Amino acid sequence: MTDSDKQIIKSESAALAAPDKPDKKPGPKRYCMLINVKKDSIAMYKEYHAKVWPEVLATIRNCNIKNYSIYLHDDLLIGYFEYHGTDYDADMKKMAADPKTQEWWKIMMPIQVPLEGRAEGEWWTLTEEVFHTE
């Protein structure tokens, strides 16, 4: 690689790291997480998620979560959402304290199977983002 090539790469990297609009707020933090669902409970899981309770949806929104999706592959659930707040831990505590969300979790947790090797305190296993483009 020539010095000229290195300079081009350095310039492009700088442009990606510092977009043209320095006053632009940083985008949302993206999260992807994994958990298994018991094979004999997949139909139930789908039924509940086809009609998520309005109170649970309101709590999700009130905790600064947007663009939330859950995908299913065999018995693996893949959750994705974007966090638009400034204090993730506080918002997650607020969500966990919500009575209707607790009721929802009491139904969902017995049919979910956490992945081995997850971090201590995790139910869903958080994944590492290795690529993103707009």
OpenMM code with the backbone's topology and positions (N, CA, C; nanometers):
from openmm import Vec3, app, unit

residues = "MET THR ASP SER ASP LYS GLN ILE ILE LYS SER GLU SER ALA ALA LEU ALA ALA PRO ASP LYS PRO ASP LYS LYS PRO GLY PRO LYS ARG TYR CYS MET LEU ILE ASN VAL LYS LYS ASP SER ILE ALA MET TYR LYS GLU TYR HIS ALA LYS VAL TRP PRO GLU VAL LEU ALA THR ILE ARG ASN CYS ASN ILE LYS ASN TYR SER ILE TYR LEU HIS ASP ASP LEU LEU ILE GLY TYR PHE GLU TYR HIS GLY THR ASP TYR ASP ALA ASP MET LYS LYS MET ALA ALA ASP PRO LYS THR GLN GLU TRP TRP LYS ILE MET MET PRO ILE GLN VAL PRO LEU GLU GLY ARG ALA GLU GLY GLU TRP TRP THR LEU THR GLU GLU VAL PHE HIS THR GLU".split()
positions = [
    Vec3(0.0843, -0.1165, 0.0000),
    Vec3(0.0000, 0.0000, 0.0000),
    Vec3(0.0899, 0.1241, 0.0000),
    Vec3(0.0598, 0.2152, -0.0890),
    Vec3(0.1410, 0.3364, -0.1010),
    Vec3(0.1012, 0.4384, 0.0053),
    Vec3(0.1869, 0.5399, 0.0225),
    Vec3(0.1544, 0.6476, 0.1163),
    Vec3(0.0276, 0.7203, 0.0724),
    Vec3(0.0082, 0.7324, -0.0587),
    Vec3(-0.1120, 0.7969, -0.1119),
    Vec3(-0.2370, 0.7167, -0.0744),
    Vec3(-0.2295, 0.5831, -0.0869),
    Vec3(-0.3422, 0.4968, -0.0478),
    Vec3(-0.3737, 0.5132, 0.0997),
    Vec3(-0.2697, 0.5174, 0.1821),
    Vec3(-0.2887, 0.5324, 0.3263),
    Vec3(-0.3569, 0.6655, 0.3575),
    Vec3(-0.3192, 0.7710, 0.2857),
    Vec3(-0.3788, 0.9026, 0.3081),
    Vec3(-0.5268, 0.9019, 0.2689),
    Vec3(-0.5598, 0.8349, 0.1583),
    Vec3(-0.7001, 0.8257, 0.1153),
    Vec3(-0.7823, 0.7536, 0.2214),
    Vec3(-0.7309, 0.6415, 0.2703),
    Vec3(-0.8022, 0.5655, 0.3731),
    Vec3(-0.8187, 0.6495, 0.4990),
    Vec3(-0.7136, 0.7213, 0.5373),
    Vec3(-0.7199, 0.8063, 0.6562),
    Vec3(-0.8255, 0.9154, 0.6379),
    Vec3(-0.8305, 0.9769, 0.5195),
    Vec3(-0.9289, 1.0825, 0.4923),
    Vec3(-1.0706, 1.0271, 0.4950),
    Vec3(-1.0894, 0.9102, 0.4338),
    Vec3(-1.2227, 0.8500, 0.4324),
    Vec3(-1.2656, 0.8110, 0.5731),
    Vec3(-1.1744, 0.7581, 0.6518),
    Vec3(-1.2057, 0.7209, 0.7894),
    Vec3(-1.2449, 0.8433, 0.8703),
    Vec3(-1.1739, 0.9528, 0.8509),
    Vec3(-1.2048, 1.0766, 0.9225),
    Vec3(-1.3422, 1.1279, 0.8821),
    Vec3(-1.3758, 1.1186, 0.7537),
    Vec3(-1.5062, 1.1646, 0.7065),
    Vec3(-1.6183, 1.0806, 0.7668),
    Vec3(-1.5961, 0.9503, 0.7807),
    Vec3(-1.6973, 0.8646, 0.8409),
    Vec3(-1.7121, 0.8934, 0.9899),
    Vec3(-1.6019, 0.9193, 1.0561),
    Vec3(-1.6049, 0.9448, 1.1999),
    Vec3(-1.6622, 1.0816, 1.2324),
    Vec3(-1.6441, 1.1789, 1.1439),
    Vec3(-1.6929, 1.3154, 1.1678),
    Vec3(-1.7775, 1.3590, 1.0491),
    Vec3(-1.9088, 1.3292, 1.0513),
    Vec3(-1.9948, 1.3660, 0.9393),
    Vec3(-1.9970, 1.5167, 0.9151),
    Vec3(-2.0475, 1.5558, 0.7981),
    Vec3(-2.0502, 1.6962, 0.7573),
    Vec3(-2.1248, 1.7861, 0.8554),
    Vec3(-2.2210, 1.7292, 0.9299),
    Vec3(-2.3027, 1.8095, 1.0198),
    Vec3(-2.2611, 1.7810, 1.1646),
    Vec3(-2.1628, 1.8551, 1.2160),
    Vec3(-2.1161, 1.8274, 1.3514),
    Vec3(-2.2203, 1.8541, 1.4590),
    Vec3(-2.3222, 1.9376, 1.4286),
    Vec3(-2.4253, 1.9672, 1.5277),
    Vec3(-2.5339, 1.8603, 1.5308),
    Vec3(-2.5264, 1.7631, 1.4414),
    Vec3(-2.6248, 1.6560, 1.4368),
    Vec3(-2.6098, 1.5676, 1.5609),
    Vec3(-2.7229, 1.5397, 1.6274),
    Vec3(-2.7199, 1.4534, 1.7442),
    Vec3(-2.6840, 1.3116, 1.7012),
    Vec3(-2.6130, 1.2382, 1.7870),
    Vec3(-2.5825, 1.0998, 1.7527),
    Vec3(-2.7113, 1.0198, 1.7395),
    Vec3(-2.7074, 0.9204, 1.6545),
    Vec3(-2.8257, 0.8383, 1.6322),
    Vec3(-2.8551, 0.7489, 1.7504),
    Vec3(-2.9612, 0.6720, 1.7386),
    Vec3(-2.9987, 0.5831, 1.8479),
    Vec3(-2.8968, 0.4711, 1.8657),
    Vec3(-2.8955, 0.4143, 1.9823),
    Vec3(-2.8131, 0.2965, 2.0095),
    Vec3(-2.8953, 0.1747, 1.9687),
    Vec3(-2.8372, 0.0903, 1.8851),
    Vec3(-2.9066, -0.0288, 1.8364),
    Vec3(-2.8729, -0.1486, 1.9250),
    Vec3(-2.9728, -0.2291, 1.9525),
    Vec3(-2.9552, -0.3496, 2.0327),
    Vec3(-3.0105, -0.4696, 1.9567),
    Vec3(-2.9379, -0.5795, 1.9626),
    Vec3(-2.9859, -0.7066, 1.9107),
    Vec3(-2.9627, -0.8092, 2.0205),
    Vec3(-3.0627, -0.8909, 2.0456),
    Vec3(-3.0532, -0.9874, 2.1542),
    Vec3(-3.1177, -1.1186, 2.1130),
    Vec3(-3.0743, -1.2258, 2.1789),
    Vec3(-3.1169, -1.3601, 2.1429),
    Vec3(-3.1674, -1.4368, 2.2640),
    Vec3(-3.2642, -1.5229, 2.2403),
    Vec3(-3.3123, -1.6172, 2.3410),
    Vec3(-3.3863, -1.7276, 2.2659),
    Vec3(-3.3921, -1.8436, 2.3255),
    Vec3(-3.4720, -1.9511, 2.2654),
    Vec3(-3.6122, -1.9484, 2.3235),
    Vec3(-3.7055, -2.0036, 2.2465),
    Vec3(-3.8413, -2.0241, 2.2942),
    Vec3(-3.8657, -2.1747, 2.2883),
    Vec3(-3.9360, -2.2259, 2.3873),
    Vec3(-3.9644, -2.3695, 2.3891),
    Vec3(-4.0433, -2.4059, 2.2640),
    Vec3(-4.0008, -2.5132, 2.1988),
    Vec3(-4.0632, -2.5521, 2.0718),
    Vec3(-4.2142, -2.5725, 2.0843),
    Vec3(-4.2573, -2.6287, 2.1975),
    Vec3(-4.4006, -2.6526, 2.2141),
    Vec3(-4.4781, -2.5261, 2.2523),
    Vec3(-4.4083, -2.4132, 2.2633),
    Vec3(-4.4732, -2.2869, 2.2996),
    Vec3(-4.4640, -2.1809, 2.1903),
    Vec3(-4.4105, -2.2177, 2.0745),
    Vec3(-4.3934, -2.1199, 1.9660),
    Vec3(-4.5274, -2.0616, 1.9229),
    Vec3(-4.6291, -2.1451, 1.9073),
    Vec3(-4.7601, -2.0942, 1.8646),
    Vec3(-4.8154, -1.9948, 1.9660),
    Vec3(-4.8035, -2.0265, 2.0933),
    Vec3(-4.8505, -1.9353, 2.1984),
    Vec3(-4.7740, -1.8039, 2.1933),
    Vec3(-4.6410, -1.8123, 2.1777),
    Vec3(-4.5582, -1.6929, 2.1709),
    Vec3(-4.6038, -1.6025, 2.0556),
    Vec3(-4.6279, -1.6628, 1.9405),
    Vec3(-4.6740, -1.5863, 1.8245),
    Vec3(-4.8113, -1.5244, 1.8489),
    Vec3(-4.9009, -1.5996, 1.9112),
    Vec3(-5.0349, -1.5471, 1.9390),
    Vec3(-5.0281, -1.4237, 2.0285),
    Vec3(-4.9523, -1.4324, 2.1353),
    Vec3(-4.9395, -1.3176, 2.2253),
    Vec3(-4.8773, -1.1981, 2.1540),
    Vec3(-4.7763, -1.2226, 2.0737),
    Vec3(-4.7081, -1.1109, 2.0078),
    Vec3(-4.7856, -1.0557, 1.8884),
    Vec3(-4.8858, -1.1255, 1.8431),
    Vec3(-4.9749, -1.0706, 1.7405),
    Vec3(-5.0707, -0.9690, 1.8019),
    Vec3(-5.0870, -0.9750, 1.9363),
    Vec3(-5.1794, -0.8853, 2.0070),
    Vec3(-5.1138, -0.8368, 2.1367),
    Vec3(-4.9993, -0.7718, 2.1254),
    Vec3(-4.9307, -0.7221, 2.2457),
    Vec3(-5.0212, -0.6231, 2.3160),
    Vec3(-5.0272, -0.6341, 2.4467),
    Vec3(-5.1140, -0.5477, 2.5261),
    Vec3(-5.0752, -0.4010, 2.5076),
    Vec3(-5.1731, -0.3127, 2.4931),
    Vec3(-5.1440, -0.1697, 2.4730),
    Vec3(-5.0575, -0.1096, 2.5838),
    Vec3(-5.0775, -0.1535, 2.7071),
    Vec3(-4.9997, -0.0997, 2.8189),
    Vec3(-4.8515, -0.1364, 2.8058),
    Vec3(-4.8247, -0.2563, 2.7561),
    Vec3(-4.6861, -0.2997, 2.7355),
    Vec3(-4.6228, -0.2174, 2.6236),
    Vec3(-4.6975, -0.1967, 2.5153),
    Vec3(-4.6464, -0.1139, 2.4050),
    Vec3(-4.6196, 0.0294, 2.4521),
    Vec3(-4.7078, 0.0823, 2.5354),
    Vec3(-4.6889, 0.2187, 2.5869),
    Vec3(-4.5631, 0.2254, 2.6729),
    Vec3(-4.5399, 0.1247, 2.7547),
    Vec3(-4.4194, 0.1234, 2.8385),
    Vec3(-4.2942, 0.1175, 2.7524),
    Vec3(-4.2965, 0.0366, 2.6491),
    Vec3(-4.1816, 0.0284, 2.5579),
    Vec3(-4.1516, 0.1670, 2.5017),
    Vec3(-4.2545, 0.2346, 2.4529),
    Vec3(-4.2360, 0.3695, 2.3973),
    Vec3(-4.1887, 0.4678, 2.5036),
    Vec3(-4.2481, 0.4603, 2.6235),
    Vec3(-4.2118, 0.5520, 2.7322),
    Vec3(-4.0700, 0.5297, 2.7829),
    Vec3(-4.0131, 0.4166, 2.7501),
    Vec3(-3.8748, 0.3861, 2.7889),
    Vec3(-3.7783, 0.4124, 2.6735),
    Vec3(-3.8219, 0.4932, 2.5779),
    Vec3(-3.7375, 0.5416, 2.4678),
    Vec3(-3.6920, 0.4326, 2.3710),
    Vec3(-3.7732, 0.3292, 2.3557),
    Vec3(-3.7433, 0.2220, 2.2608),
    Vec3(-3.8326, 0.2399, 2.1391),
    Vec3(-3.7693, 0.2358, 2.0231),
    Vec3(-3.8409, 0.2481, 1.8960),
    Vec3(-3.7915, 0.1398, 1.8015),
    Vec3(-3.8672, 0.1190, 1.6951),
    Vec3(-3.8274, 0.0258, 1.5888),
    Vec3(-3.7940, -0.1118, 1.6473),
    Vec3(-3.8825, -0.1620, 1.7308),
    Vec3(-3.8618, -0.2892, 1.8006),
    Vec3(-3.9233, -0.4013, 1.7183),
    Vec3(-3.8442, -0.5027, 1.6898),
    Vec3(-3.8900, -0.6200, 1.6165),
    Vec3(-3.8372, -0.7451, 1.6846),
    Vec3(-3.9139, -0.8533, 1.6748),
    Vec3(-3.8663, -0.9839, 1.7180),
    Vec3(-3.8854, -1.0789, 1.6006),
    Vec3(-3.7780, -1.1483, 1.5661),
    Vec3(-3.7802, -1.2459, 1.4580),
    Vec3(-3.7670, -1.3853, 1.5179),
    Vec3(-3.8171, -1.4847, 1.4444),
    Vec3(-3.8091, -1.6230, 1.4882),
    Vec3(-3.7418, -1.7060, 1.3804),
    Vec3(-3.6414, -1.7841, 1.4200),
    Vec3(-3.5764, -1.8816, 1.3323),
    Vec3(-3.5695, -2.0129, 1.4088),
    Vec3(-3.6424, -2.1140, 1.3628),
    Vec3(-3.6584, -2.2389, 1.4366),
    Vec3(-3.7098, -2.2028, 1.5768),
    Vec3(-3.6291, -2.2249, 1.6807),
    Vec3(-3.6736, -2.1876, 1.8149),
    Vec3(-3.5921, -2.0712, 1.8718),
    Vec3(-3.5198, -2.0018, 1.7850),
    Vec3(-3.4377, -1.8880, 1.8260),
    Vec3(-3.5130, -1.7574, 1.8001),
    Vec3(-3.5277, -1.6780, 1.9057),
    Vec3(-3.5868, -1.5448, 1.8928),
    Vec3(-3.4748, -1.4433, 1.8804),
    Vec3(-3.4905, -1.3517, 1.7865),
    Vec3(-3.3914, -1.2477, 1.7612),
    Vec3(-3.4630, -1.1145, 1.7776),
    Vec3(-3.4286, -1.0434, 1.8825),
    Vec3(-3.4915, -0.9146, 1.9088),
    Vec3(-3.4006, -0.8010, 1.8650),
    Vec3(-3.4602, -0.6986, 1.8055),
    Vec3(-3.3856, -0.5802, 1.7624),
    Vec3(-3.4655, -0.4576, 1.8031),
    Vec3(-3.3970, -0.3573, 1.8590),
    Vec3(-3.4631, -0.2297, 1.8852),
    Vec3(-3.3601, -0.1187, 1.8860),
    Vec3(-3.4126, 0.0026, 1.8784),
    Vec3(-3.3283, 0.1219, 1.8834),
    Vec3(-3.3650, 0.2001, 2.0087),
    Vec3(-3.2628, 0.2349, 2.0865),
    Vec3(-3.2829, 0.3107, 2.2093),
    Vec3(-3.2522, 0.4568, 2.1815),
    Vec3(-3.3503, 0.5437, 2.2076),
    Vec3(-3.3386, 0.6860, 2.1776),
    Vec3(-3.3246, 0.7731, 2.3015),
    Vec3(-3.3057, 0.7133, 2.4156),
    Vec3(-3.2950, 0.7896, 2.5388),
    Vec3(-3.1516, 0.8231, 2.5749),
    Vec3(-3.1352, 0.8737, 2.6967),
    Vec3(-3.0019, 0.9124, 2.7447),
    Vec3(-2.9571, 0.8320, 2.8655),
    Vec3(-3.0477, 0.7555, 2.9275),
    Vec3(-3.0122, 0.6763, 3.0454),
    Vec3(-3.0776, 0.5386, 3.0336),
    Vec3(-3.0092, 0.4494, 2.9624),
    Vec3(-3.0620, 0.3164, 2.9327),
    Vec3(-3.0950, 0.2402, 3.0612),
    Vec3(-3.0036, 0.2406, 3.1568),
    Vec3(-3.0255, 0.1657, 3.2806),
    Vec3(-3.1509, 0.2149, 3.3541),
    Vec3(-3.1681, 0.3445, 3.3612),
    Vec3(-3.2863, 0.3998, 3.4282),
    Vec3(-3.4141, 0.3621, 3.3539),
    Vec3(-3.4096, 0.3678, 3.2215),
    Vec3(-3.5285, 0.3307, 3.1437),
    Vec3(-3.5601, 0.1819, 3.1584),
    Vec3(-3.4586, 0.0972, 3.1671),
    Vec3(-3.4836, -0.0457, 3.1845),
    Vec3(-3.5401, -0.0746, 3.3238),
    Vec3(-3.4970, 0.0012, 3.4237),
    Vec3(-3.5537, -0.0132, 3.5586),
    Vec3(-3.6997, 0.0316, 3.5595),
    Vec3(-3.7277, 0.1396, 3.4863),
    Vec3(-3.8652, 0.1887, 3.4759),
    Vec3(-3.9540, 0.0826, 3.4094),
    Vec3(-3.9020, 0.0199, 3.3040),
    Vec3(-3.9780, -0.0845, 3.2364),
    Vec3(-4.0027, -0.2028, 3.3305),
    Vec3(-3.8995, -0.2440, 3.4011),
    Vec3(-3.9106, -0.3591, 3.4918),
    Vec3(-4.0060, -0.3319, 3.6072),
    Vec3(-4.0252, -0.2064, 3.6428),
    Vec3(-4.1140, -0.1703, 3.7533),
    Vec3(-4.2603, -0.1604, 3.7114),
    Vec3(-4.2861, -0.1594, 3.5825),
    Vec3(-4.4228, -0.1438, 3.5331),
    Vec3(-4.5040, -0.2712, 3.5603),
    Vec3(-4.6171, -0.2595, 3.6324),
    Vec3(-4.6954, -0.3788, 3.6689),
    Vec3(-4.7456, -0.4599, 3.5490),
    Vec3(-4.7909, -0.3939, 3.4443),
    Vec3(-4.8433, -0.4678, 3.3283),
    Vec3(-4.7304, -0.5391, 3.2543),
    Vec3(-4.6125, -0.4771, 3.2480),
    Vec3(-4.4968, -0.5413, 3.1868),
    Vec3(-4.4548, -0.6620, 3.2699),
    Vec3(-4.4596, -0.6493, 3.4013),
    Vec3(-4.4281, -0.7629, 3.4887),
    Vec3(-4.5250, -0.8784, 3.4645),
    Vec3(-4.6514, -0.8453, 3.4465),
    Vec3(-4.7529, -0.9475, 3.4183),
    Vec3(-4.7221, -1.0177, 3.2848),
    Vec3(-4.6845, -0.9386, 3.1840),
    Vec3(-4.6478, -0.9925, 3.0529),
    Vec3(-4.5276, -1.0859, 3.0662),
    Vec3(-4.4262, -1.0411, 3.1390),
    Vec3(-4.3054, -1.1214, 3.1568),
    Vec3(-4.3339, -1.2529, 3.2295),
    Vec3(-4.4299, -1.2512, 3.3220),
    Vec3(-4.4653, -1.3742, 3.3939),
    Vec3(-4.5223, -1.4794, 3.2992),
    Vec3(-4.5813, -1.4355, 3.1911),
    Vec3(-4.6322, -1.5279, 3.0891),
    Vec3(-4.5198, -1.5706, 2.9949),
    Vec3(-4.4351, -1.4761, 2.9562),
    Vec3(-4.3305, -1.5040, 2.8566),
    Vec3(-4.2109, -1.5808, 2.9132),
    Vec3(-4.1668, -1.5474, 3.0316),
    Vec3(-4.0423, -1.6055, 3.0838),
    Vec3(-4.0454, -1.7583, 3.0961),
    Vec3(-4.1546, -1.8192, 3.1383),
    Vec3(-4.1536, -1.9657, 3.1482),
    Vec3(-4.1414, -2.0384, 3.0140),
    Vec3(-4.1715, -1.9695, 2.9047),
    Vec3(-4.1618, -2.0362, 2.7740),
    Vec3(-4.0325, -1.9989, 2.7002),
    Vec3(-3.9508, -1.9169, 2.7622),
    Vec3(-3.8224, -1.8785, 2.7037),
    Vec3(-3.7098, -1.9592, 2.7678),
    Vec3(-3.6051, -1.9835, 2.6892),
    Vec3(-3.4886, -2.0582, 2.7368),
    Vec3(-3.3648, -1.9731, 2.7081),
    Vec3(-3.3088, -1.9108, 2.8120),
    Vec3(-3.1897, -1.8275, 2.7913),
    Vec3(-3.0738, -1.9097, 2.7331),
    Vec3(-2.9899, -1.8432, 2.6548),
    Vec3(-2.8748, -1.9090, 2.5946),
    Vec3(-2.7655, -1.9308, 2.6979),
    Vec3(-2.6958, -2.0411, 2.6835),
    Vec3(-2.5795, -2.0658, 2.7691),
    Vec3(-2.4726, -1.9626, 2.7350),
    Vec3(-2.3949, -1.9261, 2.8342),
    Vec3(-2.2860, -1.8330, 2.8106),
    Vec3(-2.3268, -1.6870, 2.8123),
    Vec3(-2.4509, -1.6585, 2.8467),
    Vec3(-2.4932, -1.5178, 2.8524),
    Vec3(-2.4263, -1.4511, 2.9727),
    Vec3(-2.4203, -1.3210, 2.9687),
    Vec3(-2.3588, -1.2455, 3.0781),
    Vec3(-2.4446, -1.2572, 3.2037),
    Vec3(-2.3803, -1.2448, 3.3180),
    Vec3(-2.4523, -1.2513, 3.4447),
    Vec3(-2.5586, -1.1425, 3.4489),
    Vec3(-2.6777, -1.1803, 3.4895),
    Vec3(-2.7881, -1.0856, 3.4987),
    Vec3(-2.8679, -1.0705, 3.3700),
    Vec3(-2.8220, -1.1280, 3.2607),
    Vec3(-2.8961, -1.1193, 3.1341),
    Vec3(-2.9994, -1.2302, 3.1265),
    Vec3(-3.1141, -1.1984, 3.0691),
    Vec3(-3.2132, -1.2991, 3.0327),
    Vec3(-3.1967, -1.3250, 2.8836),
    Vec3(-3.2183, -1.2227, 2.8032),
    Vec3(-3.1863, -1.2278, 2.6610),
    Vec3(-3.0356, -1.2022, 2.6500),
    Vec3(-2.9689, -1.2690, 2.5589),
    Vec3(-2.8261, -1.2502, 2.5385),
    Vec3(-2.8042, -1.1339, 2.4432),
    Vec3(-2.7327, -1.0316, 2.4888),
    Vec3(-2.7013, -0.9186, 2.4015),
    Vec3(-2.5918, -0.9586, 2.3043),
    Vec3(-2.6022, -0.9099, 2.1816),
    Vec3(-2.5043, -0.9422, 2.0790),
    Vec3(-2.4174, -0.8199, 2.0491),
    Vec3(-2.3102, -0.8446, 1.9802),
    Vec3(-2.2180, -0.7381, 1.9413),
    Vec3(-2.2479, -0.6964, 1.7971),
    Vec3(-2.2639, -0.5680, 1.7753),
    Vec3(-2.2828, -0.5179, 1.6391),
    Vec3(-2.1464, -0.5136, 1.5712),
    Vec3(-2.1355, -0.5760, 1.4562),
    Vec3(-2.0086, -0.5764, 1.3845),
    Vec3(-2.0151, -0.4990, 1.2531),
    Vec3(-2.1359, -0.4603, 1.2116),
    Vec3(-2.1490, -0.3820, 1.0899),
    Vec3(-2.2826, -0.3091, 1.0917),
    Vec3(-2.2815, -0.1878, 1.0394),
    Vec3(-2.4034, -0.1095, 1.0215),
    Vec3(-2.3790, -0.0071, 0.9117),
    Vec3(-2.4807, 0.0162, 0.8320),
    Vec3(-2.4789, 0.1254, 0.7352),
    Vec3(-2.6180, 0.1829, 0.7243),
    Vec3(-2.6264, 0.3097, 0.6965),
    Vec3(-2.7557, 0.3765, 0.6769),
    Vec3(-2.7947, 0.3669, 0.5317),
] * unit.nanometer
topology = app.Topology()
chain = topology.addChain("A")
for resn in residues:
    res = topology.addResidue(resn, chain)
    for name in ("N", "CA", "C"):
        topology.addAtom(name, app.Element.getBySymbol(name[0]), res)
